[in-house]
């Protein structure tokens, strides 16, 4: 992969590092899987980053608060024209909220986790 945007950390980040291509970029934005981990996950594939001449950098969205409106406009246009697609992991019913929260902390969801309340 050429670019990986990570919000999960742990084993998910480790798996992504194993599949980096030459000059790949990795953006670290979160580590939700490590928030309540009994013991931090030790990344094993970090050497892959050096092997492919890759870069890894942290990203904190709050540093860009002055550009939120610009980002919303850009993202909305891409969603409308179909060039940006979201992966959603939808759970049905408010009673699933505790299940969903646990899934977030364990990195078990694929895409944006949503609890749909009807």
C-alpha positions, -999 to +999 in steps of 0.1 A: +000+000+000+011+035-007-007+054+020-021+042+054-041+065+077-042+048+111-067+055+139-064+021+155-028+013+163-017-021+177-021-052+155-039-032+128-010-008+124+014-037+125-004-055+097-005-024+075+033-018+080+039-053+066+023-043+033+039-010+026+052-002-009+083+018-019+081+054-005+049+047+014+034+072+039+018+063+072-003+088+090-008+082+128-040+098+140-052+075+168-046+044+187-080+034+199-071-003+203-045+006+228-066+029+250-076+001+275-052-026+265-038-044+295-004-043+279+007-022+250+010-040+216+046-042+205+049-032+168+070-059+150+070-046+114+085-012+120+116-021+100+095-024+069+091+014+070+129+018+066+132-010+041+108+008+017+121+043+024+087+052+039+076+080+062+055+080+093+041+111+108+015+121+134-016+140+125-038+159+150-069+173+135-072+201+160-041+217+145-062+224+114-093+239+130-091+270+108-096+248+077-126+227+089-151+245+066-127+240+036-124+203+045-162+198+048-168+214+014-140+193-003-152+160+013-189+167+006-181+173-031-161+140-033-188+120-016-214+135-040-194+127-072-185+092-059-147+096-059-147+092-021-165+062-006-171+054+030-170+020+046-197+018+073-200-008+100-236-004+111-251-019+143-289-018+147-305-005+179-294+015+209-289-017+229-259-024+206-241+008+217-221-010+245-212-037+220-201-011+195-179+007+221-162-025+229-156-031+192-140+003+188-115-004+217-106-038+203-103-026+167-130-051+155-150-027+132-143-023+096-149+013+086-168+040+105-188+024+133-224+036+135-252+026+159-285+032+141-313+041+165-348+036+150 
